[in-house]
Each structure stands twice: as C-alpha cells, then as structure tokens.
C-alpha cells in the first residue's frame, strides 16, 4: 500500500506537539499529590465548601477571552468564562488523546481520515468540537475531516443529515469516528437506510478501514453504545473522557484501560457520600465520589454534580469511571431535560420516565388526561433537536388516574416517609424508573 504522505507529516507534527506533554503527564501520574499541589499554588486559596454556578454568576475574570454558554440542562443557561490557560487545557486534553491513539493504541492508523461530532444550529452557524482547538491544530486536522463542519449550514435537520450521510458514505477510508452520544451516529445510520442511501447494509463493509468509535458509553448512554457495537462488532468502542463546558476532567488512556484525570490541567477534589472532601491522591478503589473542579477561570471547588468511581490505578493516579450526573436531569440523547424545565412546559400533573430498553430510547409520559405532551416537549430546543435527528422516539402517553396519589404511594412503597417525598415531574434514575414502570403496571 502506498504511503500516505500527508498523514505521515501529521504524525510527525503530532509527535512534536505532544510527545513531551505525554512524558510530563506520565511523570505527574507517578506523583499526583505533587502535580496537583503545583497547580493549586497557581489557583490560590479555595473556598471552605463546594460552590455552584450561582456563586460565580456575576464573576468577571480579568483575562477572560470569551464566555461559552452551556445548554441549560439544569434549567438555566450558564455563561462560563474562558481564559487562555483554560482553553489551552482543552487543547492539551485533545493532543494527549490523539497522540495516545496514533502511537500507543495499536490501531494501525493509515489514512488518518476521521469524522468529528457536528451539532447543527439549523439556519445558523454550525458548532463542532474544533472550537476548543488552536488555529494551528485545526490546520493540521482539516485535510483529514470526513465531513467539514464549515459546509453544514442547513435549513432543516433532514438537509443536515443528508449532507452528513453523503460525506460519510464517500469516505471509504474512514478510520475514526469521534462523537458524543452514540444515538447521534445511530440516527445517521438509520437516516441512510430510511432515505435509500444504503440497502441491507453491512456497515463494516461500507467503512472497511474503520477502527475506532469514540462516544459516551456510561450511564444513560450504555445501551445505545452496545447497540452501536452490534453494528460494528470488530470496531473498538472507546468511552469518552469526562468533559464539561466548565473544565476538562479525564482523558481515555490506552495503558490505563480507562480514563485518567487531567491532573496537570484541572485541580480535582472529590466529595464522598458523607460530605467530606478528598484530594485526588487520597481517593480509594471501588469508592464513588462527586467531582469538584478548580480552574484558572475563577471557578473554585465547583461542584460538577458528576459522579465517578475509582476502578483502579495507573502508577499512583486513580482511574475514574463516569457513573452519571446527580443533578436530577435526564439526558438520553443530548435533550437535557430537567424538573425545572418540565415545570415551565407543563402546568398540569405529569411524570416523565425515560425508557432505555431499546436501542432508540424514548420517554413515557404518565398523565391524568390527554394532553399534547410531544408538542410541549418539542418547545424545548434540545429535545426537539434529538427528535429531528431521530435520536429519540416520540413520547409514549400513559394515562394514570389520580397520578399524584399514585406517585406518593410509589415512593412510600420504597420506604420513604410521606412528609419527605418531593413531588417531581421527572424520574431520572434508570433503576427507579423501571421500578415505577412495573409498579404502575401492576396497579392499573
């Protein structure tokens, strides 16, 4: 096979950019206490207790470059200040990941062709993961994009999916797919079939060089990731590292067989179930913690609400597995529904329960009367986008007389005292959701 000269040049450039970073990162993993102490010195004194966005809502950081707006998964859109050093931390995370894949994953990459997650803003600017990278790194990557986000401004979601699909089908030498939700790519594959772009496809024959799909694999994404693996049985499905708008937290690492904390970029602390805060080097195997981050943008001891478990160690550094978010919201496919959002949409008794029993997830809406639930949910931008991209099925309506009473009785059946039960419009815990589904089915 002919040598791919452009990709060889990129490999040389990547080696120059990230080889030293990798060595420094491994050295830090050998002494995480020292690495984190050096970072903490730059941040200064930390608050006595964990903080939330409300502590920083009016924060004005002197060296801020711009403000990145979160999606509003908790009911509010947060404006996160980005400094030069914070932006560099995101790029360092990407370079460590890319360098590890190219030189240490044994994937045997040849073409370097990859597809990077693209999020459509219909009729507006298209956003993609390259916004976190410097112009120089983007310049290196652009020739290898299977689908260039700059060309994806679309009037409708169907137009967007058609462009993505056509580009991907042309990329016979595609080697890497980097997305977030696995349902994103599942919906693209479904679109290809339903619109006659492919017939009775063997996906691995369509992309014979595909070696890795990077996506969410934990928590609510687990079933969809498994469905993706069935379509690509010989392709490695790699779980994403934990990345927030507020901070980069972990990166997948081949030698660790899991995700490692970015201990040179973000100062990390861990809140246990008793409310005690632990530094990175003191957390224990098989224990679960809520992640607290401190970064150069002024967010100190920030409670991410993300729960992780220590699954092992790489040298002296814990390997972290993301378990899910504890903030009372549901995110099957990027729709980011929360109790507060539902209360704004529906002024009547309603309980929304996620159902992940099939590859394409959906919601069950328990309600006392007939209502246009789907129409109401589609007023939420992220839910509507997930439906437009066929990442979610239409909501299933289930009528339940005296819903509020049944709701209270259900939680009492779990051992809760009546006075302690908080009335919600969303069950976001998958185990609890299944119990509620079974309890209602038996009682009707």
N, C-alpha and C positions, 0 to 999 in steps of 0.2 A: 504493500500500500504506500502511496506517495506521502511524503512528509508534509504535514500541514504547517507551512512556514509561519503564517500569522499567529497560529495558536502557540507555536514554539516561542515566538517573540513575547507573547503574553505571559507564558510560563516564566521566561527569564525576568520580565518586569515584575511579576508577582513575587518571584524569589527575592528580588532586590527590595521590594516594598515590605515584605512580611517575614522573611527568614529571621531577622533579628528580633522582630516582635514575638515570634513563636518561642525563641530561646528565652527571652525575658519572661514570657508568660509561664513557661515550664518552670523556670527558676522561682518565680513567685509562688507557683503551686507547691513547691518544696518547702516554702516557709510562708504560709498565708498570713500569719499573725504580723510578720514584719512588713509584707507588702501592703496590707490593709492599714497598718499604723502609719506608714509613709503617706498614704492617701488621706487618712484622717487629719494629719497635720495641716494639709493644704486647705481643708474644709473649715477648721476652727472648731469652737465649742458646739456641741449638739444639744438640742432641747432635752429636757428631762424625760419626756414621754413621746410616744408616736404622734405624728401630725397627719393632717388631712389636707386636701386641696383648699379648704376654707381658710387654713392658716396662711395661705400664700396667694389668695385670690387677687389681692391688690399689690402683690410683690412687684417691684420694679428693679430688676437686676441691671447694674450699670453697663456691663459689657454684653448685653443681650443682642443677638443678631436678628432674631425674628421670633414670633410666637406661633407655635404649632397647636392647632385646635384639635382636641380629642373628639371622638364621635358622640360623646354624651351618653355612654352606656349606663351611667348612674342617674340619668335624668337631667344632668347639666352638661354643657359643653365647657371643657376646661381649656384655658389658654396656657400652654406650657412654654416658658421662656427657654430659648436655645442659645447657649453661649458657644464660642468657638471650640472650647475644650469638650463640651458635651457632644457637639456634632462630630468631633474627631473620635470620640468614644464609639459612636455608632459605626463609623467607618472602620475603626480598628477591629470591631467585632466581625464585620463582613470580611475583612482581609484575613483574619485568623481562620474563619470558616472556609473561605475559598482556598487558602494555602493548604489547609488540612485535607480538603477534598482532592486537590490536584496532586499533592505529593505524598500523602500518607494513607489515603483511603483504599488503595489497591483497586480503584475503579477502572483504571486503564483508559483515561480520557484521551481522545484523539482529535476530535473536531473542535471541542470547546463550545459547541452550539447549546444554548440554554434558553429556557423560557422563564421570565421573571414575572411575578404577580403584578397584574394591572387592575386598578379599580376604576370603573367608568363613572364619570360625573356627566351624565347624559346632557349633551348640549353645551358642556363646559370643558374646562381643562381636565385632561386625564392625569390621574396620580399613579405613581408607581414607586417601588422601593428605591429607585436610583436617587430620589431626592435627598437621601441621607449620605450620599457619596460625593466626593470632591470631583471637580471637572476632569482632573487627570485620570482618576479611576474610571469615571464614566467614559472617557475617551477610549480607554483600553477595552471596556466591555461592549460598547455599541456595535462593533462589527460582528459580534457573536450572538446577538439577540435574535431569537427565532421570530419574534414579533415585536416591532418597535412601538412602544407606547406613544411616541410623538405622532403616530399616524392613526390613533384610535379615537379621535373625537367623533362621537356618533349622535345621531338624533334620537335613536331608540336603542333599547337593550338588545333587540334582535340584530340590529345593524352592527352593534358592538361584538356580539357573539359570533356573527358571521365572519367578521374581519379576523378575530382571534382564531377561529376554526380554520379558515383558509390558509392563514400564515403557518399554523402548526402542521397542517397536512402537507405543506410544501417542504417542511423541514425534515427531510428523511434522515438527516444525520443528527437529529436532536439527541442530546446526551443527558441533560439535567433539566428538571422542572422544579422551580422554586416558587411555591405558593404559600398561602396561609391556611385557609380552610380547605380540607380535602373535598368538600362538597362543591367548591368552586370548579375544580377540574372535572369532577363527576358530571356537573351540569354542562360543561363544554362538550364532553364526550356524548352525553345524551342529545345535545343540540345537533351534533354531527349526524347522529343516527336519524333523528326525527325529521331533519331537513334534507335527508337524502345525500349528504356529503360522503357517507360511507354506508355500506350494506354488510350485515352479518360480520362485523369487524373482529379481527384478531389484532388487538391493539399493539401487541409486541411485534407483530409483523409490519404494522404501519410505521412504528418507530423502532426498528431493529437495533439501533445503537443506544437506546435509552437505558441509562444505568442507575439513575437516582431520582427519586421524587422527594423533595423536602417540603414537609407540611406539618400542621398540627396533628398529633397522634394521641394526645392525652385527653382526659376528662370527657367533655361532650363531643369531642371530635373522634373518639376512639372507634366507634362503629363505622363511621364513614371512611376512616383511614383503612380499616380492614376491608371494606368494600372496594377501595381503590387497589389494595394489594391483590385481591382476587382477579382484577382485570389485568394486573401486571405482576404475575406470580414470580417472575425472575428479576424484577427490578427492586432495588433496595429502597424501602420507605424510611426516610430519616426524619425523626421528630425535630420540630423547630426548637431552637433555644427560646428562652423566655425574654421577650422584647416588649417593652411598654413605650408609649409616647414619652413618658417621663424619664425613662432610663433603660439602657441595655443591661440585662441581668445575667443570662447564661448563654453559652455557645456550645453546639454539638462538637464533641471531640472524639476522634476515632479511637485513640489509645485508651480513653476512659470508658468507652462503651456507654456513653451517656452525655449529659450536659454539665459543663463546668461553669462556675461563677466567674464573671469577668472582674476578677479581684483587683486588677490594675486600673480599671475604668470607673467602677462604682463601689462606694463604701457600703457594705452589706451587713445588716443585722437581722436577727430572727426572733420573732415573738412566739413563745410557746403557749400552750393552752391555759397556763396559769398566769399569763400576762408578764412573764419575765423576759427581758431582752438579752439575747446571747450574741457575741461576736461570731464571725464566720468560723474561726478555728476551734470553737468550743461546741458546735452543734454535733449531734450524735446520730450514728447509723440507725435507720428504721424509725427515727423520730420525725414528726411533722411540725412545720413552722409556717408562720405568716412572714413574708419578706418585707423588710424595711430598707429603704434606699436613701442614700445621701449623695448628692451630686453638686457639680460646680454651678448649677443654675440657681442655687439658693434653697432648693427643696431638701430639708434635712430631717432625717428619721421619718421619712414619708412612708405612710402605711399603704402599700400597694394593694392590699386585700388578696394577694395571690398566695396560695398555699403550696408548699413544696415538701417533699420527703427526701431524706438523705438515704440514698441507695448503696453507697459505697464510697471509696476514696481513691483519688489519683494523687500519688505521693501523699502529702498531708492535707490535700484540699477535698472537701466533700463533693461528691457527685449528686446533683439535685434533679429530682423528677417533679415536674409541674403536675399538681393534682387538680387544680381548678381555682375558681375565684370564689371568695367567700362573701362578696358584697351584695348577694340577693338579686342577681340578674341572670338572664338566660341568653346563651349565645351559641345556638346550634350551627349557624352558618354566617355569622357576622351581623345578625339582626339586632343584637344587643338590647333586648327588651328588659325592662325593669319594672318593679312595682309602681314606682312614681310615674313612669311613662304611661303605664296602663291606666292609672287613675286619671290622667289627663285625657285619655282617649275614650274611656267608658264610664259614664256616671251611674251605672246600674250594676247589680251583683254579677260578678264574673270571676271565674278562676281559670287561668291559663296553665296548662300542664304540657311540657314537652314530651314528645314520643319519639324515641330513637330506635325502635325495634326493627326498622327497615333502613336500607342504605340512604334513602332520601327522607330526612326527618320532617316532622310537622308538629303542629300544636293541636291539642284538644282544648276546646273552649267549653267549660261547664257553665251553663246559664239557666235561669228560670224561664225565660221567654225567648221567642225568636227575635234575633237582632242581626244586623248586618256586621258581624264580627270581622269578617275578612276585609270588608271595605274600611272599617275603622282602623284595623291593623296596618293597612296599606297607607294610611296617612303618616305613618312613621317611615322616614326615609330609608333606614337600614333594612327594615322588614320588607318594604316594597322592593328594594333592590335585590334582596335574596330571592323573592318570588319571581321577579323579572328574569333573573338569571337561572331560574329553575333549581335553586339550591334548597328550597323548601316546598313542600306540598301545601295546598290550600288547607286552612284551618278546618278541623272537624268539629262540628257543633254537637254537643251532648246536653240535652235538657234534663235538669235535675230540680224537681220541686223543692222548695224550702232549702235552697242552696246554702245559705249562711248557717242554718242549723246543722245541716249535714257536715259542713266544714268544721264546725266546732266539735261535733260528735267524733269526727275522724281524729282530730288531734287529741281529744280526750282518750280515744282508744289506744293512742300511743303512749299514754301515761301522763300527759300534760294536765295541769290544773286549769280549770275554766278561766280563772282570772289572769292566767299567764299567757293565754293564747292571743297572739296578734293577728288581726284579720289582714290577710294579704290577697293580692289578685294574681299571684304567680308562685308556683312551686318550681323552684329551680334545681332542687336536688333530685337526681335521677332515681335513686333508691326510694326516696319518699314519694316521688311521682308515681312509680309503679305500685307502691302500696295503696296510694289513694285511688288509682285506677281500679285495682282489684276490690277495694273496699266498697266503692260506688257500685261496681258491677254486681256484687253480692247483695247489696241493699236495695237495688231497684226491682 
